[in-house]
């Protein structure tokens, strides 16, 4: 089991090691939804150094899907982008949409 998975399972020593490398477990007000591609809850924040300073991105450690706008100086910026999902349309709504075309 790698450091990220141990940290996600509340191994505090693994969490500390990850924080030193720039990975942060999501919790509380900064919680992240599961991955929209693979459904995994193993989703973390990653802090990295950009030429303009430190930036944030969100990464699914299962399938490596990520969101990185390149300008996020706050975790809340990438949290909103990761947690915002397109609505799923019902069959009736799809028919209405098709009639509009």
N, C-alpha and C positions, 0 to 999 in steps of 0.2 A: 504494500500500500504506500503510495507516495505522500509527500508532505501536505499537499493540498487536500487530499481525501482525509488524512488524519486531522487536519485543522477543521474541516467541515464537520467532523465527528467530535468536536470540542476538545481535542488534544491541545492544551494551552502551550506546550513547548513547541509543537508544530506551528501553531498560530504565530508565535513570536518569531520563529525562523522565517516564515513567509512574509511577515511584516518587514523584516530586514531586507528582503529581496524585492519588496514592492507589491506583494499580493495581500489583500485584506478581505476577510470574511464579511459578508453582508449580514447585518442584524439591525433590530430595532427600526427606527424611522428610515434607515437606509437599506431596508430589506429588498431583495431582488426576486422577481418572478422566476419560475423555472424556465429553462431554455425553450423557445418556441419551435426549435428544429428537432431536438431529440427528447425533450421533456425532462431532462436531468435537472436536479436541484443543486448540482455542484457548480454553482456560478459564483464568481469572485470579482472583486475590484482589483485592478492592477494600476499602480502608480508608476509612471515612467518619466524619464528626462527627455524633454523635447528641446529643440534649439531655443525656443522662447520661454523655457522654464518647465516645471513639473506639470504633467497632465494626467488625466484618468481615463481608463477604458474599462469595459466589463467583458469578461471572458467566461465561456462555458468550458470547464475543464474536461468535460466528457467528449464533446464533438468539436471543440475549439471555435465555435461560433463566437463572434465578438461584435461590439459596437465601440467605435473609436472616432469621435468627431474631430479629434486633433486639437480642439480648443478648450476642452473641459478642464477648468481649474478647480472645480468642486465635484465631489462624488455625486451630489444631488443632480447635476446636469446629466451625467450618463445614466443615472438611475431612472430619471424620467424617460429618457430615450429608450432604455431597455424594457421598462415596464409598460410602455405604451404599445398597444397591439391594435391592429386593424380589426374592426368588428366583423364577426362572422355573419353573413347574410343567410336568412332563411330561404327556402325554395320560392316562397311568394315574393320576397324582396328581389331575388335574382330574376324572376320573371318580369317584375316591374322595371328593373334596370335594363333588361334586354329589350323591352318594348320602347324604352326611351331612345334607343339607338337608331 
